[in-house]
Amino acid sequence: MTQLPLANESPDGFQVLGRSLELPCGVVLKNRMAKAAMTDSLGNGEGNPTATQLRLYERWAQGGAGLSMIGEVQVDPRFPENPGNLVLGAHSDQESLRSLAQRAQVDGAHLWPQIGHAGAIGSRYGRSAMLGHDDRRG
Ligand SMILES: Cc1cc2nc3c(=O)[nH]c(=O)nc-3n(C[C@H](O)[C@H](O)[C@H](O)COP(=O)(O)O)c2cc1C
């Protein structure tokens, strides 16, 4: 297997990281530095972002990341991967999500949610914490 040079071993490695990248879908990332999708447990337990989460993603963007991916953003509050996941749905706090999107995309950074459904491995704690009272039977 061909070993690619690390950025600091290549004469122009750092310039390469700084170059924009056009993806097949047409999106252009301003550089090649991306924060991988990591489940961060920084939601408020009801599927919405906290001030800590807003600040963290803002700092990554201010630090120069071209892309941040949020891990495990759930689409079904019954089966979150953990209680701190963001959960998108009718109950979502649009204002705090909008704030997250704005602050995480300062300086031209992109913010992408990794959409997930934990299914059978869903967190039982998250499940009861995120459901409304009437939904807790099932
Ligand atoms: C604490 C932690 C949480 C992670 N959460 C997710 C996740 O939610 N979704 C995912 O696809 N990968 C997750 N990963 C995997 C990372 O996105 C990444 O693929 C992995 O750390 C390997 O990175 P590398 O390919 O740069 O070495 C997680 C990794 C860590 C360390």
The ligand as an SDF file (V2000), in Angstrom:
LIG
                    3D

 31 33  0  0  0  0  0  0  0  0999 V2000
  -15.4020   10.0180   21.2720 C   0  0  0  0  0  0  0  0  0  0  0  0
  -15.6930    9.5950   19.8540 C   0  0  0  0  0  0  0  0  0  0  0  0
  -16.9760    9.6400   19.3860 C   0  0  0  0  0  0  0  0  0  0  0  0
  -17.2750    9.2430   18.0750 C   0  0  0  0  0  0  0  0  0  0  0  0
  -18.5450    9.3230   17.6170 N   0  0  0  0  0  0  0  0  0  0  0  0
  -18.8200    8.9870   16.3340 C   0  0  0  0  0  0  0  0  0  0  0  0
  -20.1180    9.1710   15.7990 C   0  0  0  0  0  0  0  0  0  0  0  0
  -21.0310    9.6530   16.4680 O   0  0  0  0  0  0  0  0  0  0  0  0
  -20.3120    8.8220   14.5040 N   0  0  0  0  0  0  0  0  0  0  0  0
  -19.3210    8.2980   13.7140 C   0  0  0  0  0  0  0  0  0  0  0  0
  -19.5710    7.9860   12.5350 O   0  0  0  0  0  0  0  0  0  0  0  0
  -18.0740    8.1540   14.1880 N   0  0  0  0  0  0  0  0  0  0  0  0
  -17.8030    8.4840   15.4710 C   0  0  0  0  0  0  0  0  0  0  0  0
  -16.5240    8.3800   15.9400 N   0  0  0  0  0  0  0  0  0  0  0  0
  -15.4800    7.9670   15.0010 C   0  0  0  0  0  0  0  0  0  0  0  0
  -14.7940    9.2270   14.4470 C   0  0  0  0  0  0  0  0  0  0  0  0
  -15.7030    9.9800   13.6770 O   0  0  0  0  0  0  0  0  0  0  0  0
  -13.5920    8.8790   13.5680 C   0  0  0  0  0  0  0  0  0  0  0  0
  -14.0250    8.1420   12.4570 O   0  0  0  0  0  0  0  0  0  0  0  0
  -12.5960    8.0590   14.3170 C   0  0  0  0  0  0  0  0  0  0  0  0
  -12.2280    8.7610   15.4720 O   0  0  0  0  0  0  0  0  0  0  0  0
  -11.3410    7.7640   13.4260 C   0  0  0  0  0  0  0  0  0  0  0  0
  -10.8150    8.9650   13.0080 O   0  0  0  0  0  0  0  0  0  0  0  0
   -9.6090    8.9750   11.9550 P   0  0  0  0  0  0  0  0  0  0  0  0
  -10.1150    8.2750   10.7520 O   0  0  0  0  0  0  0  0  0  0  0  0
   -9.3130   10.4240   11.7210 O   0  0  0  0  0  0  0  0  0  0  0  0
   -8.4910    8.2550   12.6310 O   0  0  0  0  0  0  0  0  0  0  0  0
  -16.2320    8.7620   17.2350 C   0  0  0  0  0  0  0  0  0  0  0  0
  -14.9230    8.7320   17.7190 C   0  0  0  0  0  0  0  0  0  0  0  0
  -14.6560    9.1310   18.9950 C   0  0  0  0  0  0  0  0  0  0  0  0
  -13.2370    9.0810   19.4960 C   0  0  0  0  0  0  0  0  0  0  0  0
  1  2  1  0
  2  3  1  0
  2 30  2  0
  3  4  2  0
  4  5  1  0
  4 28  1  0
  5  6  2  0
  6  7  1  0
  6 13  1  0
  7  8  2  0
  7  9  1  0
  9 10  1  0
 10 11  2  0
 10 12  1  0
 12 13  2  0
 13 14  1  0
 14 15  1  0
 14 28  1  0
 15 16  1  0
 16 17  1  0
 16 18  1  0
 18 19  1  0
 18 20  1  0
 20 21  1  0
 20 22  1  0
 22 23  1  0
 23 24  1  0
 24 25  2  0
 24 26  1  0
 24 27  1  0
 28 29  2  0
 29 30  1  0
 30 31  1  0
M  END
$$$$
